[in-house]
Amino acid sequence: MCNDVVSDFTDPTVVDNNNDNSVVFDYASYEAKIDVMAGELDTLWIMVSTFLVMFMQAGFAMLEMGTVRSKNAQNILLKNLLDISFATVIWFCVG
C-alpha cells in the first residue's frame, strides 16, 4: 500500500480547466495522499517506539538480575515480567 502512495507522487495529476493548454496541478489529490502517508508514518513510529520500550524492559531485567544473588534472579525476572504485563494491559485499557 505504501509503494502505491509513493509511486503516485511521481505521476502528478494535470488538470486543464480552461482547455487552453495551461497546466494546473491538482493539489487536493496530493493532500489526500499526504494524509494517508502521515497516518502510516504515525503507526510505524508507535510500533518502533513499542519495540524499543520492550527491549529496554528486557535490558533492565538483565541489569537488575546482575545486581542480585543468583537465588533471587527468578524473583527479579518475575517482577519485571509482571511489570510489563500490567503496564501493557493498562495501556490497552486507558490508552
Backbone hydrogen bonds, N-H to C=O, Kabsch-Sander energy under -0.5 kcal/mol:
donor,donor_aa,acceptor,acceptor_aa,energy
5,V,1,M,-1.6
6,V,2,C,-2.4
7,S,3,N,-2.5
8,D,4,D,-1.5
9,F,5,V,-0.8
9,F,6,V,-0.8
10,T,6,V,-0.6
10,T,7,S,-0.7
11,D,8,D,-0.8
14,V,12,P,-0.6
15,V,24,V,-2.9
17,N,15,V,-0.8
24,V,15,V,-1.2
24,V,22,S,-0.6
26,D,13,T,-1.8
27,Y,25,F,-1.2
29,S,26,D,-0.6
30,Y,26,D,-0.9
31,E,27,Y,-2.3
32,A,28,A,-1.8
33,K,29,S,-1.9
34,I,30,Y,-2.6
35,D,31,E,-2.2
36,V,32,A,-1.9
37,M,33,K,-2.4
38,A,34,I,-2.5
39,G,35,D,-1.9
40,E,36,V,-1.9
41,L,37,M,-2.4
42,D,38,A,-2.2
43,T,39,G,-2.0
44,L,40,E,-2.2
45,W,41,L,-2.5
46,I,42,D,-2.1
47,M,43,T,-2.1
48,V,44,L,-2.5
49,S,45,W,-2.5
50,T,46,I,-2.1
51,F,47,M,-2.3
52,L,48,V,-2.2
53,V,49,S,-2.2
54,M,50,T,-2.2
55,F,51,F,-2.4
56,M,52,L,-2.2
57,Q,53,V,-2.2
58,A,54,M,-1.9
59,G,55,F,-2.3
60,F,56,M,-2.4
61,A,57,Q,-1.9
62,M,58,A,-1.9
63,L,59,G,-2.2
64,E,60,F,-2.7
65,M,61,A,-2.4
66,G,62,M,-1.6
67,T,63,L,-0.5
67,T,64,E,-1.1
68,V,65,M,-0.8
72,N,69,R,-1.4
73,A,70,S,-0.9
76,I,72,N,-1.9
77,L,73,A,-2.3
78,L,74,Q,-2.3
79,K,75,N,-2.2
80,N,76,I,-2.3
81,L,77,L,-2.4
82,L,78,L,-2.6
83,D,79,K,-2.2
84,I,80,N,-2.2
85,S,81,L,-2.1
86,F,82,L,-2.8
87,A,83,D,-2.1
88,T,84,I,-2.1
89,V,85,S,-2.2
90,I,86,F,-2.6
91,W,87,A,-2.3
92,F,88,T,-2.2
93,C,89,V,-2.0
94,V,90,I,-3.1
95,G,90,I,-0.6
95,G,91,W,-1.6
